[in-house]
Amino acid sequence: GEDTEESNTWVDRDESDTVNEVNEVNEVNEEQEDAAKDHQDRHRRKSLLRDVFQSCVTEVEQMIIDSLPEFYIVEHAIRAQMQLYILARRKFSIHIKNVSHRVENTGFAHVFPNKGGLLVDFQIFGTTLAFISCHLTAHEGVKNCEMRNNSIKEILGGVRVGDERFDVSGQRHHVF
C-alpha cells in the first residue's frame, strides 16, 4: 500500500509540474503574440507615415515642375527630414552624366538620420560637380562648434565618390 501512495504522490507532482510548464509555455506564447502584434502595429504606422511622406514629396516635386517648367530634377537625395534637390535647365539634360547620391548619418549613434549630410554629384560638359547639404548640431559655443566641425569631417569622409581613399572635396572640380 505504501508503494501506491508514494507513486501517486510522484504522479501528482509530475502532473503539477506538467501543468506549470504548460502555463509557462502559454504565457511565453501570449507574450510572443503580443510582441508580434506590437511589431505589426508599428510596421503599419511606419507604412502609413512613409506613404504620407511620399505623398508630400511627390507634391513638392510636382510644385517644382509646375513652377519651373524650363527645369527638371536631376536628382533628389533624401534622408528622413533632410532633402536635397538638384535642378538643371532641360536643354542641358543630355550633357549631364554619372549622377549619383550618397548619405551619411551623424546623429545618435551615427545610425539615426536626425543629423548628417547628403551629397549629389554629376558631370556636365566634362566638369564634375558635387552638392552637399548638411543638418548639423545647433547652438553656439566652442563645444558645439567642435561637434559641427567633426560632423563635417565625418560627412565628407562618409559620402565617398570616385576613389574611395579620398573625400569628395579633392575629387570634384567644384563642390558646393
N, C-alpha and C positions, 0 to 999 in steps of 0.2 A: 503494500500500500504506500510506503514512503517513496518508493521509486516513482509511482504515478503522480503523487503530489509534487515532487521535485521536478519531474519532467513537465507537468502542467505549468509550473512557475516559469520554467525556461521558455515554454511556448508563449505564455503571456508576455514575457519580456521581449521575445522575438517579434511578436505581433505589435507590441507597443513601439519597439524600435522601428519597425517597418512603417507604421503609421506616421511616426515623427519624420522619417526620411521622405515619405510621400508628401507630407505637409511642407517640408523644406523645399522639395523639388517644385511643388506648386507655387510657393512663394517666389522662388527664383524665376519660374516661368512667367508669373504675373509681372515681376519687375522687368523682365526682358521684353514682355509685350508692351508695358508702359513706356519703356525706353524706345522701342521701335515706333510707337505711336508719336512720341515726342519728336523723334527724328523725322518722321513723315510730315508732321505739322510744320517743323522748321523748314523742311525742304519745300513745302507748299508755299509758305510765306516768302521764302527766298525767291522762288519761281515767280510769284506774283510781283514782288519788288523788282526783279530783273525785267519782267515784262513791262511794268510801268516805266522803269528807267529807259528801256529800249524804245518805248513809245516816245518818251521825251527827246531822246537822242535823234530819232527819226524826224520828229517835229522841228528840232533845231536845224538839222541838215536841210530839211525842206525850206525853212525860212532863209537859210543862207543861199540856197539855189534860186529861190524866188527873188530875193533882194539883190543878188549879184549875178545876173544871168550870163555875163561875159566871163565868169569864173567857174571853175569846177573844184571839187575837193580832191586834192592829190592824195591825201592820207588823213586819217582820223585815228590818233592814238588815244586810248582811254584806259584809265586805271582808277576804279572807284569814282571819286568825285573829280579827279584830275582829268582834263581833256586837252588835247592839242589838235587843232585843225590847221592843215596847211592847204592854202588855196593858190591856184595859178590861173592865169588867163587861158581860156580854152585854146587859143591859137598856138600855145606852147606845149600842148599835151603830147604831141608826137616827139618832142625833144626831151621829155622827162623820162628818165630811165632809172632802174635799180632802186626803186622806192622800198624802204623798209622802216620799221619802227621797233624800238626797244623800250623796256620799262625797268625801273629799279626802285624797290621799296626801301625806305629808310625809317619807316615808322616803328612801332612797338615790335621788338624782337626781330626787326628787319624783315618781317613777314607781312604785317598788316599794311595795306596801301593807303593809310591816312596821311603819310608823308612820303616824299620821293620825287622821282623825275621821269619824264617822258622824252624820248628822242625820236625825231623823224629825220631821215636823211635820204638824199637822192642826188642824181646827177642831171644837169641840164647844160647843153652845149659844151660838154667836156669838163664842166666845173662842178665840183662836189660841194653840196650844201648840207649843213646839219642844223636842225632847230631843236633846242632843248627848253623844256618848261619844267619848273620845279615848284613844289609846295614844301616849304621849309619850316622849321621851328620858329615860332613868333617871339616877340618881346625883345626889349633892349637888354643891354648888359653884356659883359665880357663872356660869361658862360654861354649865353645863347648865341652870341656871335661865333664862338668857337664851335658850338654844335652845328650851326649853319655851314661853316667852312668845312667841317668834317663830312657833313651830308653831301656837299657839292663834290668833294673828293670821291666819296662813295658812289655817287650817281655817275660821275664821269668814268669811274673805274668799272661800273656795272653795266653801262649801256655800250658795250664794246661793239664796234663795227670794223670791218676790214681786217687788219692784222690785230688779232685779239691780245697781243702782247702790249699794246699801247692804247691809251684812252683816245677818245674821238677828237679831242682838241688839236692834236697834231696830225690827224689823218684826213681832214677835210679842208678844202680851200677856205671855206668860210663857215664859222659856227656862230649861230645867233642864240 
